[in-house]
Amino acid sequence: MPKHTLFPWAIFIASTVILTSTAAADLTNGSAAFYAFNGSGADSSGQGNDAVVTGCSVDGWLSQPKGTNAYVELPRELFNGVSNFTFSAFGRLSDTATQYRHILSCAGTNSANELLLDFDAVNGKWYFYRGGTGYLGAVDDAMSDLQWHHVALSASNGTHRLWIDGELAGSAAGPSAPLSVSEGGAFLGQDQDVIGGGFDAAQAWHGGLDNVRIYHRALSAAEIAELSAETFNGNTYYVDASSGSDSNDGLSWSAAKQTLQAAVDSAVDGDWVMVTNGTYNSGSAPTPGYDWENRVCITNSITVKSVNGPGVTIIDGGGEMRGVYLCSSAVFSGFTITNGLASITASEWYADSGGGICFGGDGSVSNCVISGNSGYDGGGVSGFKGGQLIDCTLSGNTASYSGGGSYYGTLIDCVFSGNSAKYGGGSFFSTLSGCTLTGNTGSTYGGGSYDGTLTDCTLTDNWTTSSGGGGGGSYDGTLTGCTLAGNSSGNKGGGSFYGILTDCTLTGNSASSSGGGSYSGTLTDCTLAGNSASSSGGGSYYGTLTDCSLTGNSASSYGGGSYYGTLTDCTLTGNSSGYSGGGSYYGTLTGCMLSGNSAKYGGGSYSGTLTGCILSDNTAL
């Protein structure tokens, strides 16, 4: 939809408000919700309107990483049917790289922008929508300085007022009718294009939120001023590799620190560290309680961000130490981490895992490039102790044992490319959502992934090299809604080896021995097309398949579509083998359809047990 289509009558009019009240305001009156984000989205107002936090850290304040999988869902009742209200929050942006940054979005059947509040980070303007109509706020670019600021939007009998840091930024006459908000249609940190979805990473808030309050009345100017005067624990430290000095206090760009570690050591829980362009290859600290060095070691709940992103902000381990260690709900965003090293021989997790990044507990990493790092486990990243990565790229990392790209951990919307390990070239026992794995190598098992849980992922052109291994795309694990294409194995399972696959597509995978598409897995509602095996089971080898389609697969010897296995309600079409069982070779088939398959012996099926199956137009050559 067009952004900020404004109407001539819907423009903020700046005005002056005189504060006359000297008594402390009763800020519990009319309170519907209060979110302090002290470990959860619990409502501290006593009204029971708990929020659901997804993909964000909440350790005294809410930190939202970049992406569409981080947000807070609010109860519909906070807004639906409400005419007079106040929304109040402290906010802080992580960057100004994208323009429209949304704090609040309420959608209903009448409009996806039933109520919307966002900041134009490029032009320094605030906007809000009511009932799909856009209202332009007076210019106030305070939020662009990446510090905490207070923002409030109130509505009273159709008059809407926007307040920044306790001062009125402007007002406008708008709808006085009650809001109409659908179930699942109220969010912090994202912009809905449809009810409950249609998020765009470029329009997310991407920063911090705290002390979010919602009232079912319009607060007075004095009450808004009192809310804005709340104090926060939180300094900002600045780092500049080229002109900073670690003898500086770091509290301004002119007095910036030179090394990241010096700034991190100065920061306490709730503080931020902002880092400008440069290569950071000096300074270090050991892993707490151990002796393995890290270029950056973060042990408290702080936020570390680059100003201009990973293309120009580099952390270099020099091939002698790990890049970054973090825990305690730390937030880390916008860097390239390279040449990091964890021990390449087996020792303890703190030393041998996560050459690029190692999580020592909860923490969040976003918008980072982890490239050219190495270790025994988790050449790129180790999430053995927890942590998550969002919107990151892991490339060219190596592990001498497992997890070339990642070792355990949770990864969302990440890209794995060119990583390698003995087990799990891309990932090992990780939880992946919306990720892409391309060109990763497992010398034994799992070119793309080894075990773990994968949802809506794409695995292409990954491979295993060993004649005794398998699983070019994936080895074991649980895959849902994934695509495995063009993967290959030096032995078995070109696409997948073992594992549970649901609603997956396996195309163009190949195996030097058996199971071009799948080797001995459990597949439901899957499509296997154009896969090949040099020996047996072009589509699948053994395994249990239900409601699957096997089309155009081939095997040089036995079972073009399927070799042994148990198939129920499956369709086998246009498969071929060089010797026996064009459609299927042995196995147990129930309620299946076999058509247009071919082989020297048993064009449709060779031996096996078939019950309630239909065979047509198959050919024995």
C-alpha positions as CSV (number, residue, x, y, z in Angstrom):
1,M,0.0,0.0,0.0
2,P,1.3,3.6,-0.5
3,K,3.0,4.9,2.6
4,H,1.7,8.0,4.3
5,T,-0.9,9.2,1.8
6,L,-2.0,12.4,3.6
7,F,-5.2,14.4,3.3
8,P,-5.2,18.2,3.4
9,W,-7.3,18.3,6.6
10,A,-5.2,15.7,8.3
11,I,-2.1,17.7,9.2
12,F,-0.7,18.2,12.7
13,I,-1.1,21.7,14.0
14,A,1.7,22.7,16.4
15,S,0.4,24.2,19.7
16,T,1.5,25.2,23.1
17,V,0.5,23.4,26.3
18,I,0.9,25.0,29.7
19,L,1.6,22.6,32.5
20,T,-0.3,23.9,35.6
21,S,-0.5,20.8,37.8
22,T,2.1,20.6,40.6
23,A,0.7,17.6,42.4
24,A,1.9,14.1,41.4
25,A,-0.5,12.5,38.9
26,D,-2.3,9.3,39.6
27,L,-0.8,7.2,36.8
28,T,-2.8,4.1,37.8
29,N,-6.1,5.8,36.9
30,G,-7.4,4.2,33.7
31,S,-4.3,2.1,33.2
32,A,-5.0,-0.9,31.0
33,A,-1.5,-2.3,30.6
34,F,2.1,-1.6,31.7
35,Y,5.0,-3.6,30.2
36,A,8.3,-3.2,31.9
37,F,9.8,-6.3,30.1
38,N,11.5,-7.7,33.2
39,G,12.1,-11.1,31.7
40,S,8.7,-11.4,30.0
41,G,5.7,-9.6,28.5
42,A,3.8,-9.7,31.7
43,D,1.4,-6.9,32.4
44,S,2.4,-5.0,35.6
45,S,-0.7,-2.9,35.8
46,G,-2.7,-5.7,37.5
47,Q,-5.2,-5.8,34.7
48,G,-4.0,-9.2,33.4
49,N,-3.3,-8.1,29.8
50,D,-0.1,-10.0,29.3
51,A,1.7,-9.7,26.0
52,V,3.4,-12.4,24.0
53,V,7.0,-11.6,23.1
54,T,8.5,-13.4,20.1
55,G,12.1,-13.2,19.0
56,C,13.1,-10.3,21.3
57,S,15.2,-10.3,24.5
58,V,13.4,-8.9,27.6
59,D,15.9,-8.3,30.4
60,G,14.7,-5.1,32.0
61,W,13.8,-3.7,28.6
62,L,12.8,-5.1,25.2
63,S,15.4,-5.4,22.5
64,Q,14.0,-6.1,19.1
65,P,16.5,-7.4,16.5
66,K,16.1,-6.8,12.8
67,G,13.7,-9.0,10.8
68,T,10.0,-10.1,10.7
69,N,10.2,-12.7,13.4
70,A,10.6,-10.3,16.3
71,Y,7.6,-8.6,17.8
72,V,5.2,-8.2,20.7
73,E,1.6,-9.3,20.3
74,L,-0.8,-7.3,22.5
75,P,-4.2,-8.3,23.6
76,R,-6.9,-7.0,21.3
77,E,-8.9,-5.8,24.3
78,L,-6.4,-3.0,24.9
79,F,-7.7,-1.1,21.8
80,N,-10.9,-2.7,20.4
81,G,-13.9,-0.6,21.1
82,V,-11.8,2.2,22.7
83,S,-12.3,5.8,21.7
84,N,-10.2,7.7,24.2
85,F,-6.7,6.4,25.0
86,T,-3.1,7.1,25.6
87,F,-0.2,5.0,24.3
88,S,3.1,5.8,26.0
89,A,6.5,4.2,25.6
90,F,10.2,4.8,25.7
91,G,12.0,3.9,22.5
92,R,15.4,3.7,21.0
93,L,16.4,2.9,17.5
94,S,19.3,0.7,16.7
95,D,20.1,2.5,13.4
96,T,18.6,4.9,10.9
97,A,19.3,2.7,7.9
98,T,15.6,2.1,6.9
99,Q,13.0,4.8,6.8
100,Y,9.6,3.9,8.4
101,R,10.1,2.4,11.9
102,H,6.8,1.2,13.5
103,I,6.2,1.2,17.2
104,L,2.5,0.3,17.2
105,S,0.2,-1.4,14.7
106,C,-3.4,-2.3,15.2
107,A,-5.4,-3.9,12.3
108,G,-9.0,-4.7,11.8
109,T,-11.4,-5.8,9.1
110,N,-11.9,-2.2,8.0
111,S,-8.3,-1.3,7.7
112,A,-4.8,-2.9,8.3
113,N,-3.9,0.6,9.6
114,E,-6.7,1.0,12.1
115,L,-4.2,2.5,14.4
116,L,-0.5,3.0,13.5
117,L,2.4,4.9,14.9
118,D,5.8,5.2,13.2
119,F,8.9,7.3,12.9
120,D,10.4,8.4,9.6
121,A,14.1,7.9,10.4
122,V,15.2,9.5,7.1
123,N,13.3,12.8,7.4
124,G,12.9,12.9,11.2
125,K,9.1,13.0,11.2
126,W,6.4,11.1,13.2
127,Y,3.2,9.7,11.6
128,F,0.1,8.0,12.8
129,Y,-2.9,6.5,11.1
130,R,-6.5,6.2,12.3
131,G,-8.9,4.1,10.2
132,G,-6.5,4.0,7.2
133,T,-6.0,7.8,7.1
134,G,-2.5,9.1,7.5
135,Y,-1.7,12.1,9.7
136,L,1.6,14.0,9.4
137,G,3.4,15.0,12.5
138,A,5.6,18.1,13.0
139,V,9.3,17.4,12.4
140,D,11.0,16.0,15.5
141,D,14.2,14.1,14.8
142,A,15.2,13.4,18.4
143,M,14.9,9.7,17.9
144,S,17.6,9.8,15.1
145,D,20.3,10.2,17.7
146,L,19.9,6.5,18.7
147,Q,19.2,7.4,22.4
148,W,16.2,6.7,24.6
149,H,13.2,9.0,24.0
150,H,9.7,9.1,25.3
151,V,6.8,9.1,22.8
152,A,3.1,9.3,23.6
153,L,0.0,9.4,21.4
154,S,-3.3,10.3,23.1
155,A,-6.9,10.6,21.7
156,S,-9.7,12.5,23.3
157,N,-13.1,12.9,21.6
158,G,-11.4,12.8,18.2
159,T,-8.5,15.1,19.0
160,H,-5.2,13.3,18.7
161,R,-2.0,14.6,20.3
162,L,1.6,13.4,19.8
163,W,4.2,14.0,22.5
164,I,7.9,13.6,22.3
165,D,10.0,13.8,25.5
166,G,7.1,15.4,27.3
167,E,6.6,18.2,24.8
168,L,3.6,18.4,22.4
169,A,4.8,17.8,18.9
170,G,1.4,18.6,17.4
171,S,-2.3,17.7,17.3
172,A,-4.9,16.8,14.7
173,A,-8.7,16.3,14.5
174,G,-9.4,12.7,13.6
175,P,-12.0,10.0,14.1
176,S,-13.8,9.9,17.4
177,A,-15.5,6.5,16.8
178,P,-14.2,3.5,18.7
179,L,-11.3,1.5,17.3
180,S,-12.1,-1.7,15.6
181,V,-9.3,-4.1,16.1
182,S,-9.4,-7.8,15.2
183,E,-8.2,-10.7,17.3
184,G,-4.5,-11.2,16.7
185,G,-4.3,-7.7,15.2
186,A,-2.3,-5.6,17.8
187,F,1.5,-5.5,17.7
188,L,4.5,-3.6,18.9
189,G,7.5,-3.4,16.6
190,Q,6.0,-4.3,13.3
191,D,3.6,-2.9,10.6
192,Q,0.7,-5.2,9.6
193,D,-0.3,-5.2,5.9
194,V,-2.9,-7.9,6.8
195,I,-4.3,-8.8,10.2
196,G,-1.5,-10.6,12.1
197,G,1.0,-10.5,9.3
198,G,2.4,-9.0,6.2
199,F,5.4,-7.8,8.1
200,D,8.4,-6.1,6.4
201,A,11.8,-6.2,8.0
202,A,12.5,-2.7,6.6
203,Q,9.5,-1.3,8.5
204,A,10.2,-3.0,11.8
205,W,11.1,-0.8,14.8
206,H,14.5,-2.6,15.3
207,G,15.7,-1.2,18.5
208,G,14.6,-0.9,22.2
209,L,11.3,-0.4,23.9
210,D,10.6,0.0,27.6
211,N,7.9,1.0,30.0
212,V,5.1,0.7,27.5
213,R,1.8,1.9,29.0
214,I,-1.7,1.9,27.6
215,Y,-4.5,3.9,29.2
216,H,-8.2,3.9,28.4
217,R,-8.3,7.7,28.7
218,A,-6.4,10.6,27.4
219,L,-3.7,11.7,29.9
220,S,-3.2,15.3,30.6
221,A,-0.1,17.3,29.6
222,A,1.1,17.1,33.2
223,E,0.7,13.3,33.3
224,I,2.5,12.9,30.0
225,A,5.4,15.1,31.3
226,E,5.6,13.0,34.4
227,L,5.8,9.8,32.4
228,S,8.5,11.2,30.2
229,A,10.6,12.2,33.3
230,E,11.1,8.5,34.3
231,T,14.8,7.7,34.5
232,F,16.6,4.9,32.8
233,N,19.7,2.9,33.6
234,G,21.6,3.2,30.4
235,N,24.6,5.0,29.1
236,T,25.9,4.9,25.5
237,Y,29.6,4.2,24.9
238,Y,31.2,5.0,21.5
239,V,34.0,3.2,19.7
240,D,36.1,4.4,16.9
241,A,39.1,2.3,15.8
242,S,40.8,5.1,13.9
243,S,40.5,8.1,16.2
244,G,39.5,6.7,19.6
245,S,41.6,6.0,22.7
246,D,40.9,3.6,25.4
247,S,41.9,6.2,27.9
248,N,38.8,8.2,26.9
249,D,35.6,7.8,28.9
250,G,33.8,6.7,25.7
251,L,30.6,8.7,26.4
252,S,30.7,10.7,23.2
253,W,32.1,10.3,19.7
254,S,34.8,13.0,20.5
255,A,35.9,10.9,23.5
256,A,35.4,7.5,21.9
257,K,37.1,4.3,22.9
258,Q,39.5,2.6,20.4
259,T,38.7,-1.0,21.2
260,L,35.4,-2.8,21.5
261,Q,36.6,-4.6,24.7
262,A,37.4,-1.3,26.5
263,A,33.9,0.0,25.8
264,V,32.3,-3.3,26.8
265,D,34.2,-3.4,30.0
266,S,32.9,0.1,30.9
267,A,29.3,-0.8,30.2
268,V,26.8,-2.2,32.7
269,D,23.4,-3.9,32.3
270,G,21.2,-1.7,30.1
271,D,24.0,0.2,28.5
272,W,24.6,0.5,24.7
273,V,27.9,0.4,22.8
274,M,27.9,2.1,19.4
275,V,30.7,1.2,17.0
276,T,31.6,3.1,13.9
277,N,33.4,2.0,10.7
278,G,36.7,0.2,11.0
279,T,38.6,-3.1,11.5
280,Y,38.8,-4.0,15.1
281,N,41.8,-6.3,15.5
282,S,43.2,-5.3,18.9
283,G,42.0,-5.8,22.5
284,S,40.7,-9.0,24.0
285,A,39.5,-10.7,27.1
286,P,39.3,-14.4,28.2
287,T,36.2,-16.5,28.5
288,P,34.9,-16.1,32.1
289,G,36.5,-18.7,34.3
290,Y,38.7,-20.0,31.5
291,D,41.7,-19.0,29.6
292,W,40.6,-18.9,25.9
293,E,40.9,-15.4,24.5
294,N,38.1,-13.5,22.6
295,R,38.5,-10.4,20.6
296,V,35.3,-9.2,22.3
297,C,33.9,-10.8,25.5
298,I,30.4,-9.6,26.6
299,T,29.3,-10.9,30.0
300,N,26.4,-8.5,30.9
301,S,23.1,-7.5,29.5
302,I,24.2,-4.8,27.1
303,T,23.5,-3.9,23.5
304,V,26.5,-3.7,21.0
305,K,25.6,-2.2,17.6
306,S,27.5,-1.0,14.6
307,V,26.5,2.3,13.1
308,N,26.7,1.4,9.4
309,G,26.5,-2.4,9.3
310,P,28.7,-5.4,8.7
311,G,30.1,-4.2,5.3
312,V,32.3,-1.6,7.0
313,T,32.5,-2.8,10.7
314,I,34.8,-5.8,11.1
315,I,36.0,-7.8,14.1
316,D,39.1,-9.8,13.2
317,G,40.4,-12.6,15.5
318,G,43.7,-12.6,13.7
319,G,43.6,-16.4,13.4
320,E,44.6,-16.7,17.1
321,M,41.5,-16.2,19.2
322,R,37.7,-16.3,19.0
323,G,35.8,-13.4,17.5
324,V,33.0,-12.8,20.0
325,Y,31.8,-14.4,23.2
326,L,28.5,-13.3,24.6
327,C,25.9,-14.3,27.3
328,S,23.5,-12.8,29.8
329,S,20.9,-11.7,27.2
330,A,23.4,-9.5,25.4
331,V,22.4,-8.1,22.0
332,F,24.9,-7.9,19.2
333,S,24.2,-6.5,15.7
334,G,25.8,-5.3,12.5
335,F,29.3,-6.7,12.3
336,T,31.5,-9.0,10.2
337,I,33.3,-11.5,12.3
338,T,36.3,-13.1,10.6
339,N,39.5,-15.0,11.3
340,G,38.2,-16.2,14.6
341,L,39.7,-19.4,16.1
342,A,38.5,-21.8,18.6
343,S,40.6,-24.9,19.4
344,I,40.6,-27.3,16.4
345,T,41.2,-30.3,18.7
346,A,38.6,-31.6,21.2
347,S,38.8,-30.0,24.6
348,E,36.0,-28.1,26.4
349,W,33.1,-26.2,24.8
350,Y,34.4,-22.8,26.0
351,A,37.6,-23.4,24.0
352,D,36.9,-25.7,21.1
353,S,33.5,-24.4,19.8
354,G,32.4,-21.2,18.0
355,G,35.4,-19.8,16.2
356,G,33.4,-16.8,15.1
357,I,30.8,-16.4,17.9
358,C,30.2,-18.5,21.0
359,F,27.1,-18.1,23.2
360,G,27.7,-18.7,26.9
361,G,24.0,-18.5,27.6
362,D,21.1,-16.4,26.3
363,G,21.9,-13.7,23.8
364,S,20.9,-12.4,20.4
365,V,23.0,-11.7,17.3
366,S,21.5,-10.1,14.2
367,N,22.6,-8.6,10.9
368,C,26.1,-10.1,11.1
369,V,28.4,-11.8,8.6
370,I,30.3,-14.7,10.2
371,S,33.0,-15.7,7.7
372,G,36.3,-17.5,7.5
373,N,36.4,-18.7,11.1
374,S,37.3,-22.2,12.4
375,G,37.1,-24.5,15.4
376,Y,36.6,-28.1,16.5
377,D,32.8,-27.7,16.8
378,G,31.0,-24.8,15.3
379,G,33.5,-23.1,13.0
380,G,31.2,-20.1,12.6
381,V,28.9,-20.2,15.7
382,S,28.4,-22.3,18.8
383,G,25.0,-22.1,20.4
384,F,25.6,-25.1,22.7
385,K,24.7,-23.0,25.7
386,G,21.8,-21.1,24.1
387,G,21.4,-17.9,22.0
388,Q,19.9,-17.1,18.6
389,L,21.0,-15.5,15.3
390,I,18.7,-13.6,13.1
391,D,19.3,-12.4,9.6
392,C,22.9,-13.4,9.5
393,T,25.3,-14.9,6.9
394,L,27.6,-17.7,7.8
395,S,30.1,-18.4,5.0
396,G,33.4,-20.2,4.5
397,N,33.7,-21.4,8.1
398,T,35.3,-24.7,8.9
399,A,35.0,-27.2,11.8
400,S,37.4,-30.1,12.1
401,Y,34.6,-32.2,13.6
402,S,31.0,-30.9,13.6
403,G,29.0,-27.9,12.5
404,G,31.0,-25.9,10.0
405,G,28.6,-23.0,10.1
406,S,26.7,-23.5,13.3
407,Y,26.9,-25.9,16.3
408,Y,23.5,-26.1,18.1
409,G,21.7,-22.7,18.7
410,T,18.7,-21.2,17.0
411,L,19.0,-19.4,13.6
412,I,16.3,-17.4,11.9
413,D,16.4,-16.1,8.3
414,C,20.1,-16.9,8.0
415,V,22.2,-17.9,5.0
416,F,24.8,-20.7,5.2
417,S,27.2,-20.9,2.3
418,G,30.5,-22.7,1.7
419,N,31.0,-24.0,5.2
420,S,32.5,-27.4,5.9
421,A,32.9,-30.0,8.6
422,K,33.1,-33.8,9.1
423,Y,29.5,-33.8,10.4
424,G,27.1,-31.1,9.4
425,G,28.9,-28.8,6.9
426,G,26.3,-26.1,7.3
427,S,24.7,-26.8,10.7
428,F,24.9,-29.4,13.5
429,F,21.9,-30.0,15.8
430,S,20.7,-26.5,15.2
431,T,17.1,-25.1,15.1
432,L,16.7,-23.3,11.7
433,S,13.7,-21.3,10.5
434,G,13.6,-19.6,7.1
435,C,17.2,-20.3,6.4
436,T,19.1,-21.0,3.1
437,L,22.0,-23.5,3.0
438,T,24.0,-23.6,-0.2
439,G,27.3,-25.2,-1.1
440,N,28.2,-26.6,2.3
441,T,30.2,-29.8,2.6
442,G,30.2,-32.6,5.1
443,S,33.0,-35.0,4.6
444,T,31.1,-37.8,6.2
445,Y,27.4,-37.0,7.1
446,G,25.2,-34.0,6.5
447,G,26.5,-31.7,3.8
448,G,23.8,-29.1,4.6
449,S,22.6,-30.0,8.0
450,Y,23.2,-32.8,10.6
451,D,20.1,-33.5,12.8
452,G,18.4,-30.5,14.3
453,T,15.0,-29.0,13.4
454,L,14.5,-27.2,10.1
455,T,11.4,-25.2,9.2
456,D,10.8,-23.5,5.8
457,C,14.4,-23.8,4.9
458,T,16.0,-24.3,1.5
459,L,19.0,-26.6,1.0
460,T,20.7,-26.5,-2.4
461,D,23.9,-27.8,-3.9
462,N,25.3,-29.2,-0.6
463,W,27.2,-32.5,-0.6
464,T,29.0,-35.2,1.3
465,T,32.2,-36.6,0.0
466,S,32.9,-39.8,1.8
467,S,32.0,-43.1,0.2
468,G,30.9,-44.3,3.6
469,G,28.7,-41.4,4.6
470,G,25.6,-39.8,3.4
471,G,23.0,-37.0,3.5
472,G,24.1,-34.5,1.0
473,G,21.3,-32.1,1.9
474,S,20.4,-33.3,5.4
475,Y,21.3,-36.1,7.8
476,D,18.5,-37.1,10.3
477,G,16.6,-34.3,12.1
478,T,13.1,-33.0,11.6
479,L,12.3,-31.0,8.4
480,T,9.0,-29.2,7.7
481,G,8.2,-27.2,4.6
482,C,11.7,-27.4,3.3
483,T,13.1,-27.6,-0.2
484,L,16.1,-29.9,-0.9
485,A,17.4,-29.4,-4.4
486,G,20.6,-30.4,-6.3
487,N,22.3,-31.9,-3.2
488,S,24.6,-34.9,-3.6
489,S,26.2,-37.7,-1.6
490,G,29.3,-39.7,-2.3
491,N,27.4,-42.7,-0.9
492,K,23.7,-42.6,0.3
493,G,20.9,-40.1,0.6
494,G,21.6,-37.4,-1.9
495,G,18.8,-35.2,-0.6
496,S,18.2,-36.6,2.9
497,F,19.5,-39.5,5.0
498,Y,17.2,-40.7,7.8
499,G,15.1,-38.0,9.5
500,I,11.4,-37.0,9.5
501,L,10.3,-34.9,6.6
502,T,6.8,-33.3,6.3
503,D,5.6,-31.1,3.4
504,C,9.0,-31.1,1.8
505,T,10.2,-31.0,-1.8
506,L,13.2,-33.0,-2.9
507,T,14.3,-32.4,-6.5
508,G,17.4,-33.1,-8.6
509,N,19.4,-34.7,-5.7
510,S,21.8,-37.5,-6.4
511,A,23.6,-40.3,-4.6
512,S,26.6,-42.4,-5.8
513,S,25.0,-45.4,-4.2
514,S,21.4,-45.5,-2.9
515,G,18.6,-43.1,-2.2
516,G,19.0,-40.2,-4.6
517,G,16.2,-38.3,-3.0
518,S,15.8,-39.9,0.4
519,Y,17.5,-42.7,2.3
520,S,15.5,-44.5,5.0
521,G,13.5,-41.6,6.3
522,T,9.9,-41.0,7.3
523,L,8.2,-38.7,4.7
524,T,4.7,-37.3,4.7
525,D,3.1,-35.1,2.0
526,C,6.4,-34.8,0.3
527,T,7.3,-34.4,-3.4
528,L,10.3,-36.3,-4.8
529,A,11.1,-35.4,-8.4
530,G,14.1,-35.8,-10.7
531,N,16.3,-37.5,-8.2
532,S,18.8,-40.2,-9.1
533,A,20.9,-43.0,-7.6
534,S,23.8,-44.8,-9.3
535,S,22.6,-48.1,-7.7
536,S,19.1,-48.3,-6.1
537,G,16.2,-46.1,-5.0
538,G,16.3,-43.1,-7.3
539,G,13.5,-41.4,-5.4
540,S,13.7,-43.2,-2.0
541,Y,15.5,-46.1,-0.5
542,Y,13.7,-47.9,2.3
543,G,11.8,-45.5,4.6
544,T,8.1,-44.9,5.2
545,L,6.3,-42.6,2.8
546,T,2.7,-41.4,3.2
547,D,0.8,-39.2,0.7
548,C,3.9,-38.5,-1.3
549,S,4.5,-38.0,-5.0
550,L,7.5,-39.6,-6.7
551,T,8.0,-38.4,-10.3
552,G,10.8,-38.7,-12.8
553,N,13.3,-40.3,-10.5
554,S,15.8,-42.8,-11.8
555,A,18.2,-45.5,-10.6
556,S,20.8,-47.3,-12.6
557,S,19.9,-50.7,-11.1
558,Y,16.8,-51.1,-8.9
559,G,13.8,-49.0,-7.9
560,G,13.7,-45.9,-10.0
561,G,11.0,-44.5,-7.7
562,S,11.3,-46.5,-4.5
563,Y,13.5,-49.3,-3.3
564,Y,11.8,-51.4,-0.6
565,G,10.1,-49.2,2.0
566,T,6.5,-48.8,3.0
567,L,4.4,-46.5,0.9
568,T,0.8,-45.5,1.6
569,D,-1.4,-43.4,-0.7
570,C,1.5,-42.4,-2.8
571,T,1.8,-41.6,-6.5
572,L,4.7,-42.9,-8.6
573,T,4.9,-41.5,-12.1
574,G,7.5,-41.6,-14.9
575,N,10.2,-43.2,-12.8
576,S,12.8,-45.5,-14.3
577,S,15.5,-48.0,-13.5
578,G,18.1,-49.7,-15.6
579,Y,17.2,-53.2,-14.4
580,S,14.3,-53.9,-12.1
581,G,11.4,-52.0,-10.6
582,G,10.8,-48.8,-12.6
583,G,8.2,-47.5,-10.1
584,S,9.0,-49.6,-7.0
585,Y,11.3,-52.5,-6.1
586,Y,10.0,-54.8,-3.4
587,G,8.5,-53.0,-0.4
588,T,4.9,-52.7,0.8
589,L,2.5,-50.4,-1.1
590,T,-1.0,-49.6,0.0
591,G,-3.5,-47.4,-2.0
592,C,-0.8,-46.2,-4.4
593,M,-1.0,-45.3,-8.0
594,L,1.9,-46.3,-10.4
595,S,1.8,-45.0,-13.9
596,G,4.3,-44.4,-16.8
597,N,7.2,-46.0,-15.0
598,S,9.7,-48.2,-16.9
599,A,12.4,-50.8,-16.3
600,K,13.9,-53.9,-17.9
601,Y,11.9,-56.0,-15.4
602,G,8.8,-54.8,-13.6
603,G,8.2,-51.4,-15.2
604,G,5.6,-50.5,-12.6
605,S,6.6,-52.7,-9.7
606,Y,9.1,-55.6,-9.1
607,S,7.9,-58.0,-6.4
608,G,6.8,-56.5,-3.1
609,T,3.3,-56.5,-1.6
610,L,0.7,-54.2,-3.2
611,T,-2.8,-53.7,-1.7
612,G,-5.5,-51.5,-3.4
613,C,-3.0,-50.1,-5.9
614,I,-3.6,-49.0,-9.5
615,L,-0.9,-49.7,-12.1
616,S,-1.3,-48.2,-15.6
617,D,0.9,-47.5,-18.7
618,N,4.1,-48.9,-17.1
619,T,6.7,-50.5,-19.4
620,A,9.0,-53.4,-19.1
621,L,11.8,-52.8,-21.7
